[in-house]
Each structure stands twice: as structure tokens, then as C-alpha cells.
């Protein structure tokens, strides 16, 4: 038995009715179903994968030809403050100087800037970060990780999967031998699944013997 309630002249049908998704063919229920509206898809992803005929595509394309957005070239917030500050306003930015471009390039590669590092950084809190955290956040670590990936051609050295979400694994664990932390020969590329199955993953590294 279907239960419902009136809303705006329509009657919403409740959970007693199941519908079949036209894309994945699964059964689903919907609280948005009405007598005048029968849902055809179980999710937005299935709706996006729906089959559209070529004739319908051509009609949709023809309907958009020659039409422009109503707010094109309209200065909506000219001479009046925007309720959310600078949102929607055009801000003229001066081009970056060569010195600024160089500093940005170095920072993206993980190389610290002397006048903005350590005690000179605005968020300096007395050096409370551990030595391990500082080492993993260093530019040297980032360069080591990139070199490991490039040396293995971004391919997992166990299962052979190329690309995807990869880890740069230390053969001799990071916490065991500090002298091999940034040694390229001590690194290998692994996918997430293979990395988790190694004997040195996570806390299992505590049982590692050099």
C-alpha cells in the first residue's frame, strides 16, 4: 500500500513503491515521487549517464545557438558594495617581478627561503615540530620522492601497475637509518595496496632489524 500527503496539489508517494533505474537497472525508492512524476534514475551519476538520442542532442544544441547569458557584459556591482566583499569584482593585479617569480619557483620545489624560514616565519612557534616531521616536510624529501618515481617510471615494483595513487617506499625504513632517508637506491615505487602488505609499512617498521 502506498502512503502519501498533499503538497502543492500533488500527492507524494512513499516507500511502498519501488522504481527501476533506467541506467543501472537497480531497484530504488524515492521520497520525491509523485503521481504526476515518476523518477527514472537512482542517482545523479546514473542521470548523467542516461542515453540521449542524436535527434535530442541536435535540438538541445540548436536551442542554445544565438543566445547569450542575461548578465553578459553587465556591471552588476558597479558603484555599489558587494555583500560578500570582492566577490564578482575585477581586481587589477600587477605582473610579478622576476625576483618574485624566482622565489615562487623555489618555494614550490620545497627549497626554504632564509628570510621566511625558522624564527623569521610568521607562524614560528618555537621549533616544537619533531625532527621526523621537519625531515618529511623538507625540500630534500620532496626531491627524493620525485626521483624515486621518475627512476621507476611511476610503476609499482611489485604488481607492475603504472600510474594511479603511488607511494615512495623506503626499503630500509625512514625511522631506522637516518643516513639512508634520502638515498635514491633505498627507495622504490609501490601502489597503495602493495605498500600496505610490506613488512615495513606503518608501525610494522618497529620490528625491522637492520
Order of alpha helices (4+ residues) and beta strands (2+ residues): beta-beta-beta-beta-alpha-alpha-alpha-alpha-alpha-beta-beta-alpha
